[in-house]
Structure formats: structure tokens, C-alpha cells
Amino acid sequence: MLYPASERVLEIKRQLERFMDDHIYPNEARHYREVEELGPWKVYPIVEELKPLAKAQGLWNLFLPDSDRGAGLTNLEYATLC
């Protein structure tokens, strides 16, 4: 890696991977069904169910550089998580 990630970023990455494995991948089919049923630009129930879990784990709004509202990551740090 050209710019090595900090231990903090590596821990967030591990948390994200666990969250994806535990919550996102198992619900992909449900999400697609909800999109088909409700159409675009709707609030999908699965997203509303998973949002508080992501927030509780500090995995919500990671793109916001403001540490009061987001993770306080730089663009470079955030890019390694995408």
C-alpha cells in the first residue's frame, strides 16, 4: 500500500467487514425485493432496520470529516475503507 493505514483505520475496516458479513450480505435479496416493490427514491425498511446498528457500532457517516457527526477521517483514510 502506497500510504499505510493507521491502526484506527484498520480497526474500522475490520468492523466494516464484520458488519457486511453479519448484516449486509445476508439481506441483499431482501433489499432488492424492497426496491422492486417500492420503487426508486424510497425509504427501504431494511435500511431503516440496519441504520441504528451501524450507528451503534460507529459505522455511520464515515465520510464526514467532522468527528462530532462522522468518523473524523481524512479523505485518504476514508478511501481505504471503500
Buried (B, 14 or more C-beta within 10 A) or exposed (E): EEEEBEEEBEEBEEBBEEBEEEBBEEBEEEBEEBEEEEEEEEEBEBEEEBEEEBEEBEBBEBEBBEEEEBBEBEEEBBEBBE
